[in-house]
């Protein structure tokens, strides 16, 4: 069957590798990070909203849409639901399970940037691992605070109270411990992305008793089928007679 998979995370690429030998899979990425090496066609860049996605689905005779995107990539998940509804093409979604704090972890949950700023007031050296958002607020860096910002790629702003690290994970526990110590970090700011690729920073914060300010996940829309395991998704596709 013809499948369009909206990807961008490791599990999506893994699922594409399982499905591609049996189905005509097209794998789609936003185009901001690395594209995976797959045997199926990989397209890069947006469709032009839910309308553009619906046109792509129809023009390419897609029979199943799979949303296996990052838990914070809420816009493309909303577009997928709208395009599925307008075309009648079924939508299956993989939703990656979140991380949970361990017994002695000090996690402060925040809903948005405004709440985060308030919580960060008591700290001096936050380490931001939430993408580009902090770079839009450099004018807000309080006197006496130094920000360490790690993201995939960005132009470094010239500011003595900010250090920008452009790097792509995964990062080892050893690397994360060294970074937290070298920059004298007193709070880690993270998204609850789940998965294993960037989890070491939480383990490092735990070892050094550093609190974590965790930005809540966006609420994602419902799909026809929702899975928290890509192997279950592949097995159900096979049992449905489609594989
Ligand atoms: P988003 O806000 O959901 O999407 C923004 C636009 O990017 C979409 O409307 C769509 O453009 C395009 N897009 C996103 N994913 C796509 C895909 N798989 N195939 C084709 N087009 C896609 O997502 P985002 O701006 O990429 O990221 C939002 C947050 O999620 C960020 O904090 C980011 O760090 C995190 N994140 C995202 C990804 C990812 O692969 N998207 C991976 C890791 C982390 P059109 O409307 O033009 O179709």
Boltz pocket constraint, residues with backbone or C-beta under 6 A from the ligand:
constraints:
  - pocket:
      binder: B
      contacts: [[A, 5], [A, 6], [A, 7], [A, 8], [A, 9], [A, 28], [A, 29], [A, 30], [A, 32], [A, 43], [A, 44], [A, 45], [A, 46], [A, 47], [A, 48], [A, 49], [A, 50], [A, 52], [A, 53], [A, 69], [A, 70], [A, 71], [A, 72], [A, 73], [A, 74], [A, 75], [A, 76], [A, 77], [A, 79], [A, 130], [A, 131]]
      max_distance: 6.0
